[in-house]
Amino acid sequence: MITAMQPIGQNRPAIVVRYRTMLTLWFAMTMSLLMWLVLIRVVTVTSTVNQKLGLLLICLSLVPMSLSFLVKQIVLGKAIQQQSPASVQQPYVVAWALSEASALIGLLANFVAASPYFYAAFVVGGLGMLLHIPQKKHLLAASGQEF
């Protein structure tokens, strides 16, 4: 938190470090989605195709991705209201985890139901990850600085 004695620009190096850390975490989580796709290509599916279960799982993958936006907005709003830049990373990590959960449901659709449309859940998860790219403006707002 910035005090009256502290110049506004003094906190900027810490913001840059936090932002780089968040970008690194985001990149790692996004690459894990690609690793799951590689796993699907390497491991052969031995189960029989179950269209209904596959469709149910793919539709279910929309739930965590939708929740990721709601949770991120609520927790990020609290971090900004409390002027706590250290708390800005938490809603992003939760949003990324929920987006990855959507892709993991696609992995489940592939291995359990042998659904040929498993990639739809990966698209949903990947879209969630792309929409949750860390933004420096949230860190600046939580630190009381203008962006």
Backbone as a printed PyTorch tensor [residue, N CA C, xyz], in Angstrom:
tensor([[[  0.8390,  -1.1600,   0.0000],
         [  0.0000,   0.0000,   0.0000],
         [  0.8940,   1.2360,   0.0000]],

        [[  0.5090,   2.2300,  -0.7330],
         [  1.2830,   3.4580,  -0.8410],
         [  0.8570,   4.4060,   0.2720]],

        [[  1.8390,   4.9290,   0.9840],
         [  1.5500,   5.8770,   2.0430],
         [  1.7800,   7.2880,   1.5190]],

        [[  1.4370,   8.2800,   2.3340],
         [  1.5930,   9.6770,   1.9360],
         [  3.0690,  10.0390,   1.7760]],

        [[  3.9570,   9.3540,   2.4790],
         [  5.3800,   9.6640,   2.4320],
         [  6.0670,   8.9950,   1.2300]],

        [[  5.4100,   8.0340,   0.6230],
         [  6.0260,   7.2460,  -0.4280],
         [  5.6580,   7.8160,  -1.8010]],

        [[  6.6570,   8.1000,  -2.6450],
         [  6.3370,   8.5870,  -3.9850],
         [  5.6120,   7.5170,  -4.7970]],

        [[  4.7640,   7.9660,  -5.7070],
         [  3.9430,   7.0330,  -6.4740],
         [  4.7880,   6.1040,  -7.3400]],

        [[  5.8400,   6.5760,  -7.9680],
         [  6.6320,   5.7490,  -8.8530],
         [  7.5230,   4.7400,  -8.1540]],

        [[  7.6650,   4.8300,  -6.8410],
         [  8.5660,   3.9530,  -6.0970],
         [  8.0880,   2.5020,  -6.1250]],

        [[  6.8140,   2.2840,  -6.1910],
         [  6.2590,   0.9370,  -6.1440],
         [  6.2500,   0.2720,  -7.5190]],

        [[  6.6050,   1.0090,  -8.5680],
         [  6.5110,   0.4910,  -9.9240],
         [  7.4300,  -0.7060, -10.1970]],

        [[  8.6720,  -0.7760,  -9.6910],
         [  9.4850,  -1.9810,  -9.9410],
         [  8.8470,  -3.2440,  -9.3710]],

        [[  8.2120,  -3.1450,  -8.2090],
         [  7.5370,  -4.3080,  -7.6330],
         [  6.3570,  -4.7390,  -8.5020]],

        [[  5.6710,  -3.7790,  -9.0930],
         [  4.5520,  -4.0830,  -9.9850],
         [  5.0580,  -4.8280, -11.2190]],

        [[  6.1910,  -4.3830, -11.7630],
         [  6.7600,  -5.0240, -12.9540],
         [  7.1570,  -6.4690, -12.6480]],

        [[  7.7370,  -6.6920, -11.4870],
         [  8.1370,  -8.0470, -11.0910],
         [  6.9070,  -8.9290, -10.9120]],

        [[  5.8890,  -8.4160, -10.2480],
         [  4.6490,  -9.1860, -10.0770],
         [  4.0080,  -9.5070, -11.4290]],

        [[  4.0250,  -8.5470, -12.3270],
         [  3.4330,  -8.7450, -13.6400],
         [  4.1920,  -9.8220, -14.4230]],

        [[  5.5190,  -9.7860, -14.3650],
         [  6.3150, -10.8130, -15.0450],
         [  6.0570, -12.1960, -14.4550]],

        [[  5.9090, -12.2540, -13.1430],
         [  5.6040, -13.5240, -12.4890],
         [  4.2580, -14.0520, -12.9650]],

        [[  3.2790, -13.1680, -13.0420],
         [  1.9520, -13.5820, -13.4980],
         [  1.9910, -14.0450, -14.9510]],

        [[  2.7530, -13.3540, -15.7990],
         [  2.8790, -13.7750, -17.1990],
         [  3.5430, -15.1470, -17.3060]],

        [[  4.5390, -15.3800, -16.4730],
         [  5.2220, -16.6700, -16.4800],
         [  4.2750, -17.7890, -16.0610]],

        [[  3.5000, -17.5500, -15.0160],
         [  2.5200, -18.5490, -14.5680],
         [  1.4750, -18.8020, -15.6440]],

        [[  1.0030, -17.7330, -16.2760],
         [  0.0010, -17.8740, -17.3360],
         [  0.5600, -18.7100, -18.4940]],

        [[  1.7950, -18.4230, -18.8890],
         [  2.4130, -19.1650, -19.9810],
         [  2.5440, -20.6470, -19.6290]],

        [[  2.9640, -20.9410, -18.4040],
         [  3.1210, -22.3310, -17.9680],
         [  1.7860, -23.0660, -17.9670]],

        [[  0.7470, -22.4110, -17.4830],
         [ -0.5810, -23.0380, -17.4620],
         [ -1.0990, -23.2540, -18.8830]],

        [[ -0.8280, -22.3190, -19.7710],
         [ -1.2690, -22.4530, -21.1520],
         [ -0.5170, -23.5940, -21.8480]],

        [[  0.7530, -23.7230, -21.5750],
         [  1.5340, -24.8090, -22.1730],
         [  1.0920, -26.1710, -21.6420]],

        [[  0.5540, -26.2020, -20.4290],
         [  0.0660, -27.4830, -19.9080],
         [ -1.1120, -27.9870, -20.7370]],

        [[ -1.9140, -27.0670, -21.2780],
         [ -3.0090, -27.4890, -22.1580],
         [ -2.4540, -28.1870, -23.3940]],

        [[ -1.3870, -27.6510, -23.9460],
         [ -0.7740, -28.2800, -25.1120],
         [ -0.1740, -29.6400, -24.7670]],

        [[  0.3520, -29.7640, -23.5570],
         [  0.9050, -31.0560, -23.1330],
         [ -0.1980, -32.1070, -23.0170]],

        [[ -1.3870, -31.6900, -22.5680],
         [ -2.5100, -32.6340, -22.5090],
         [ -2.8900, -33.1040, -23.9050]],

        [[ -2.8420, -32.2010, -24.8810],
         [ -3.1450, -32.5860, -26.2610],
         [ -2.0990, -33.5690, -26.7990]],

        [[ -0.8520, -33.3520, -26.4470],
         [  0.1980, -34.2910, -26.8500],
         [ -0.0540, -35.6510, -26.2180]],

        [[ -0.4710, -35.6680, -24.9630],
         [ -0.7830, -36.9240, -24.2780],
         [ -1.8910, -37.6690, -25.0130]],

        [[ -2.9020, -36.9490, -25.4610],
         [ -4.0030, -37.5800, -26.1850],
         [ -3.4970, -38.2250, -27.4770]],

        [[ -2.5610, -37.5720, -28.1560],
         [ -2.0260, -38.1050, -29.4120],
         [ -1.1210, -39.3150, -29.1790]],

        [[ -0.4550, -39.3600, -28.0310],
         [  0.4890, -40.4410, -27.7520],
         [ -0.2280, -41.6960, -27.2440]],

        [[ -1.2060, -41.5070, -26.3590],
         [ -1.8990, -42.6350, -25.7460],
         [ -3.1170, -42.9900, -26.5980]],

        [[ -3.2830, -44.2620, -26.8880],
         [ -4.4340, -44.6980, -27.6820],
         [ -5.6200, -44.9740, -26.7740]],

        [[ -6.7920, -44.6640, -27.2800],
         [ -8.0350, -44.8590, -26.5270],
         [ -8.5360, -46.2740, -26.7940]],

        [[ -8.8450, -47.0070, -25.7240],
         [ -9.3330, -48.3750, -25.8640],
         [-10.8060, -48.5170, -25.5250]],

        [[-11.4460, -47.4530, -25.0450],
         [-12.8580, -47.5460, -24.6880],
         [-13.7270, -47.3710, -25.9320]],

        [[-14.9770, -47.7770, -25.7940],
         [-15.9200, -47.6390, -26.9060],
         [-16.5330, -46.2420, -26.8920]],

        [[-16.9770, -45.8180, -28.0440],
         [-17.5450, -44.4730, -28.1780],
         [-18.8930, -44.4150, -27.4720]],

        [[-19.0460, -43.4270, -26.5980],
         [-20.3060, -43.1730, -25.9150],
         [-20.6770, -41.7190, -26.2230]],

        [[-21.5070, -41.5320, -27.2450],
         [-21.8290, -40.1930, -27.7340],
         [-22.5090, -39.3200, -26.6720]],

        [[-23.4400, -39.9050, -25.9280],
         [-24.1790, -39.1140, -24.9350],
         [-23.2660, -38.6310, -23.8100]],

        [[-22.4320, -39.5140, -23.2950],
         [-21.5160, -39.1240, -22.2330],
         [-20.5040, -38.1130, -22.7440]],

        [[-20.0230, -38.3230, -23.9520],
         [-19.0680, -37.3820, -24.5480],
         [-19.6720, -35.9980, -24.7050]],

        [[-20.8990, -35.9270, -25.2020],
         [-21.5770, -34.6370, -25.3610],
         [-21.8400, -33.9810, -24.0100]],

        [[-22.2230, -34.7790, -23.0230],
         [-22.4560, -34.2490, -21.6830],
         [-21.1730, -33.6530, -21.1060]],

        [[-20.0660, -34.3540, -21.2530],
         [-18.8000, -33.8540, -20.7210],
         [-18.3480, -32.5890, -21.4410]],

        [[-18.5340, -32.5450, -22.7410],
         [-18.1370, -31.3520, -23.4910],
         [-18.9860, -30.1520, -23.0790]],

        [[-20.2890, -30.3680, -22.8920],
         [-21.1490, -29.2730, -22.4170],
         [-20.7760, -28.8720, -20.9920]],

        [[-20.3900, -29.8400, -20.1980],
         [-19.9890, -29.5730, -18.8140],
         [-18.7170, -28.7360, -18.7460]],

        [[-17.9080, -28.7800, -19.7920],
         [-16.6660, -28.0000, -19.7880],
         [-16.9290, -26.4960, -19.8250]],

        [[-18.1310, -26.0950, -20.1790],
         [-18.4690, -24.6720, -20.1790],
         [-18.6390, -24.1180, -18.7580]],

        [[-18.9680, -24.9770, -17.8180],
         [-19.2310, -24.5240, -16.4510],
         [-17.9830, -23.9560, -15.7720]],

        [[-16.8470, -24.6800, -15.7320],
         [-15.6810, -24.0880, -15.0720],
         [-15.1750, -22.8210, -15.7600]],

        [[-15.2510, -22.7950, -17.0790],
         [-14.7780, -21.6030, -17.7840],
         [-15.6680, -20.4040, -17.4620]],

        [[-16.9560, -20.6280, -17.3860],
         [-17.8690, -19.5390, -17.0220],
         [-17.6280, -19.0770, -15.5880]],

        [[-17.4210, -20.0260, -14.7050],
         [-17.1460, -19.6830, -13.3050],
         [-15.8420, -18.9110, -13.1580]],

        [[-14.8840, -19.1650, -14.0410],
         [-13.5990, -18.4910, -13.9400],
         [-13.7520, -16.9730, -14.0650]],

        [[-14.6490, -16.5200, -14.9150],
         [-14.8570, -15.0840, -15.0720],
         [-15.5280, -14.4860, -13.8410]],

        [[-16.5100, -15.2040, -13.3060],
         [-17.2140, -14.7150, -12.1250],
         [-16.2800, -14.6300, -10.9160]],

        [[-15.5310, -15.6870, -10.6680],
         [-14.6270, -15.7160,  -9.5110],
         [-13.5430, -14.6510,  -9.6590]],

        [[-12.9750, -14.5500, -10.8490],
         [-11.9090, -13.5680, -11.0590],
         [-12.4220, -12.1550, -10.8270]],

        [[-13.6000, -11.8490, -11.3260],
         [-14.1450, -10.5000, -11.1730],
         [-14.4010, -10.1650,  -9.7060]],

        [[-14.9530, -11.0910,  -8.9670],
         [-15.2760, -10.8320,  -7.5570],
         [-13.9980, -10.6640,  -6.7240]],

        [[-13.0710, -11.6130,  -6.8470],
         [-11.8630, -11.5730,  -6.0160],
         [-10.9410, -10.4340,  -6.4370]],

        [[-10.8740, -10.1560,  -7.7330],
         [-10.0530,  -9.0480,  -8.2120],
         [-10.6140,  -7.7090,  -7.7290]],

        [[-11.9290,  -7.5940,  -7.7140],
         [-12.5520,  -6.3800,  -7.1920],
         [-12.2130,  -6.1530,  -5.7270]],

        [[-12.1900,  -7.2320,  -4.9420],
         [-11.8180,  -7.1080,  -3.5210],
         [-10.3640,  -6.6940,  -3.3580]],

        [[ -9.4830,  -7.2530,  -4.1980],
         [ -8.0590,  -6.9030,  -4.1150],
         [ -7.8430,  -5.4380,  -4.4580]],

        [[ -8.5420,  -4.9440,  -5.4560],
         [ -8.4120,  -3.5380,  -5.8380],
         [ -9.0080,  -2.6400,  -4.7640]],

        [[-10.1340,  -3.0410,  -4.2070],
         [-10.7700,  -2.2480,  -3.1520],
         [ -9.8910,  -2.1680,  -1.9110]],

        [[ -9.1990,  -3.2540,  -1.5880],
         [ -8.3210,  -3.2770,  -0.4130],
         [ -6.9480,  -2.6850,  -0.7090]],

        [[ -6.7080,  -2.2760,  -1.9610],
         [ -5.4160,  -1.7260,  -2.3760],
         [ -4.2840,  -2.6920,  -2.0350]],

        [[ -4.4540,  -3.9470,  -2.4750],
         [ -3.4820,  -4.9970,  -2.1780],
         [ -2.9600,  -5.6270,  -3.4730]],

        [[ -1.8410,  -5.1100,  -4.0060],
         [ -1.2970,  -5.6960,  -5.2330],
         [ -0.8870,  -7.1600,  -5.0710]],

        [[ -0.5300,  -7.5550,  -3.8570],
         [ -0.1410,  -8.9420,  -3.6190],
         [ -1.3200,  -9.8980,  -3.8080]],

        [[ -2.5290,  -9.4000,  -3.6630],
         [ -3.7210, -10.2370,  -3.7960],
         [ -4.2470, -10.3150,  -5.2230]],

        [[ -3.6250,  -9.6270,  -6.1530],
         [ -4.1060,  -9.6240,  -7.5340],
         [ -3.7920, -10.9470,  -8.2320]],

        [[ -2.7290, -11.5980,  -7.8550],
         [ -2.3260, -12.8390,  -8.5020],
         [ -3.3130, -13.9710,  -8.2140]],

        [[ -3.8940, -13.9830,  -7.0340],
         [ -4.7770, -15.0690,  -6.6240],
         [ -5.9790, -15.2600,  -7.5600]],

        [[ -6.7330, -14.2190,  -7.9080],
         [ -7.8770, -14.4590,  -8.7960],
         [ -7.4570, -14.9310, -10.1860]],

        [[ -6.3000, -14.5010, -10.6370],
         [ -5.8220, -14.9720, -11.9380],
         [ -5.5050, -16.4630, -11.8910]],

        [[ -4.8220, -16.9140, -10.8460],
         [ -4.4660, -18.3270, -10.7370],
         [ -5.7230, -19.1900, -10.6510]],

        [[ -6.7240, -18.7320,  -9.9190],
         [ -7.9810, -19.4780,  -9.8260],
         [ -8.6630, -19.5280, -11.1930]],

        [[ -8.6690, -18.4230, -11.9120],
         [ -9.2790, -18.3870, -13.2430],
         [ -8.5480, -19.3140, -14.2050]],

        [[ -7.2190, -19.3420, -14.1180],
         [ -6.4550, -20.2370, -14.9900],
         [ -6.7330, -21.6960, -14.6570]],

        [[ -6.8230, -21.9970, -13.3720],
         [ -7.0910, -23.3740, -12.9570],
         [ -8.4710, -23.8190, -13.4350]],

        [[ -9.4580, -22.9350, -13.3460],
         [-10.7980, -23.2800, -13.8210],
         [-10.8210, -23.4460, -15.3400]],

        [[-10.0720, -22.6270, -16.0450],
         [ -9.9880, -22.7760, -17.5010],
         [ -9.3100, -24.0870, -17.8770]],

        [[ -8.2830, -24.4440, -17.1300],
         [ -7.6150, -25.7200, -17.3860],
         [ -8.5380, -26.8870, -17.0500]],

        [[ -9.3990, -26.7090, -16.0590],
         [-10.3610, -27.7570, -15.7210],
         [-11.2810, -28.0470, -16.9050]],

        [[-11.6130, -27.0220, -17.6670],
         [-12.4320, -27.2390, -18.8640],
         [-11.7120, -28.1470, -19.8470]],

        [[-10.4400, -27.9180, -20.0380],
         [ -9.6640, -28.7640, -20.9480],
         [ -9.5080, -30.1750, -20.3820]],

        [[ -9.3690, -30.2890, -19.0750],
         [ -9.2440, -31.6130, -18.4640],
         [-10.5320, -32.4190, -18.6160]],

        [[-11.6550, -31.7360, -18.6520],
         [-12.9250, -32.4190, -18.9180],
         [-12.9080, -32.9620, -20.3510]],

        [[-12.2880, -32.2220, -21.2690],
         [-12.1170, -32.7240, -22.6290],
         [-11.2210, -33.9540, -22.6630]],

        [[-10.1850, -33.9560, -21.8360],
         [ -9.3140, -35.1220, -21.7120],
         [-10.1170, -36.3250, -21.2220]],

        [[-10.9760, -36.0780, -20.2580],
         [-11.8510, -37.1170, -19.7360],
         [-12.8090, -37.6060, -20.8190]],

        [[-13.3510, -36.6970, -21.6060],
         [-14.2540, -37.0750, -22.6890],
         [-13.5360, -37.9620, -23.6990]],

        [[-12.2740, -37.7170, -23.9150],
         [-11.5180, -38.5430, -24.8600],
         [-11.2570, -39.9370, -24.3050]],

        [[-10.7830, -40.0240, -23.0660],
         [-10.3810, -41.3200, -22.5290],
         [-11.5350, -42.1610, -22.0040]],

        [[-12.5770, -41.5270, -21.4680],
         [-13.6910, -42.2960, -20.9030],
         [-14.7660, -42.5760, -21.9490]],

        [[-15.1330, -41.5450, -22.7170],
         [-16.2320, -41.6980, -23.6740],
         [-15.7380, -41.8730, -25.1020]],

        [[-14.4290, -41.7580, -25.3440],
         [-13.8520, -41.8440, -26.6920],
         [-14.5590, -40.9010, -27.6560]],

        [[-14.9160, -39.7430, -27.1530],
         [-15.6360, -38.7600, -27.9690],
         [-14.6950, -38.1610, -29.0130]],

        [[-15.1440, -38.1520, -30.2740],
         [-14.2960, -37.5320, -31.3020],
         [-14.3150, -36.0010, -31.2260]],

        [[-15.1710, -35.4600, -30.3900],
         [-15.3060, -34.0050, -30.2600],
         [-14.6570, -33.4650, -28.9930]],

        [[-13.7190, -34.2170, -28.4240],
         [-13.0420, -33.7980, -27.2020],
         [-12.3560, -32.4490, -27.3700]],

        [[-11.9380, -32.1610, -28.6030],
         [-11.2010, -30.9240, -28.8610],
         [-12.0390, -29.6820, -28.5610]],

        [[-13.3780, -29.7980, -28.5700],
         [-14.2310, -28.6500, -28.2650],
         [-13.9860, -28.1610, -26.8370]],

        [[-13.8020, -29.0870, -25.9080],
         [-13.5140, -28.7020, -24.5250],
         [-12.1390, -28.0560, -24.4240]],

        [[-11.1930, -28.5120, -25.2420],
         [ -9.8750, -27.8780, -25.2640],
         [ -9.9500, -26.4720, -25.8390]],

        [[-10.8130, -26.2880, -26.8150],
         [-11.0100, -24.9390, -27.3680],
         [-11.6020, -24.0270, -26.2980]],

        [[-12.5660, -24.5390, -25.5440],
         [-13.1770, -23.7510, -24.4650],
         [-12.1210, -23.3890, -23.4200]],

        [[-11.3210, -24.3570, -22.9980],
         [-10.2670, -24.0960, -22.0120],
         [ -9.2080, -23.1440, -22.5370]],

        [[ -8.8000, -23.3340, -23.7890],
         [ -7.8070, -22.4480, -24.3920],
         [ -8.3300, -21.0350, -24.5540]],

        [[ -9.5870, -20.9100, -24.9240],
         [-10.2010, -19.5870, -25.0380],
         [-10.2420, -18.8980, -23.6780]],

        [[-10.5630, -19.6780, -22.6380],
         [-10.5480, -19.1210, -21.2860],
         [ -9.1640, -18.6310, -20.8930]],

        [[ -8.1370, -19.4060, -21.2340],
         [ -6.7690, -18.9900, -20.9170],
         [ -6.3890, -17.7130, -21.6760]],

        [[ -6.7830, -17.6340, -22.9390],
         [ -6.4730, -16.4340, -23.7190],
         [ -7.2090, -15.2040, -23.1930]],

        [[ -8.4100, -15.3970, -22.6980],
         [ -9.1810, -14.2710, -22.1720],
         [ -8.7250, -13.8450, -20.7780]],

        [[ -7.9280, -14.6860, -20.1400],
         [ -7.4240, -14.3630, -18.7990],
         [ -5.9380, -14.0050, -18.8160]],

        [[ -5.4600, -13.4210, -19.8980],
         [ -4.0730, -12.9640, -19.9300],
         [ -3.9070, -11.8920, -18.8530]],

        [[ -2.8420, -11.9680, -18.0520],
         [ -2.6530, -10.9700, -16.9860],
         [ -2.5880,  -9.5510, -17.5540]],

        [[ -3.1960,  -8.6520, -16.8180],
         [ -3.2070,  -7.2480, -17.2250],
         [ -2.5500,  -6.4030, -16.1420]],

        [[ -1.5980,  -5.5980, -16.5680],
         [ -0.8600,  -4.7580, -15.6330],
         [ -1.7720,  -3.7120, -14.9820]],

        [[ -2.8430,  -3.3190, -15.6690],
         [ -3.7260,  -2.2920, -15.1250],
         [ -4.3770,  -2.7350, -13.8140]],

        [[ -4.5860,  -4.0410, -13.6290],
         [ -5.1530,  -4.5110, -12.3650],
         [ -4.1560,  -4.3560, -11.2210]],

        [[ -2.8920,  -4.6210, -11.4940],
         [ -1.8600,  -4.4190, -10.4690],
         [ -1.7140,  -2.9500, -10.1210]],

        [[ -1.7550,  -2.1060, -11.1400],
         [ -1.6390,  -0.6670, -10.8750],
         [ -2.8390,  -0.1400, -10.1030]],

        [[ -4.0240,  -0.6230, -10.4470],
         [ -5.2200,  -0.1810,  -9.7210],
         [ -5.1800,  -0.6330,  -8.2620]],

        [[ -4.6660,  -1.8360,  -8.0350],
         [ -4.5930,  -2.3530,  -6.6590],
         [ -3.5000,  -1.6440,  -5.8470]],

        [[ -2.5330,  -1.0390,  -6.5330],
         [ -1.4930,  -0.3290,  -5.8280],
         [ -1.8100,   1.1720,  -5.6910]],

        [[ -2.9330,   1.5910,  -6.2440],
         [ -3.3380,   2.9650,  -6.1260],
         [ -2.7110,   3.8890,  -7.1710]],

        [[ -2.1130,   3.3060,  -8.1810],
         [ -1.4760,   4.1080,  -9.2290],
         [ -2.3930,   4.1790, -10.4410]],

        [[ -2.1950,   5.1970, -11.2310],
         [ -2.9740,   5.3170, -12.4540],
         [ -2.3480,   4.4770, -13.5340]],

        [[ -3.1960,   4.0420, -14.4570],
         [ -2.6750,   3.2370, -15.5710],
         [ -2.9670,   3.9570, -16.8130]]])
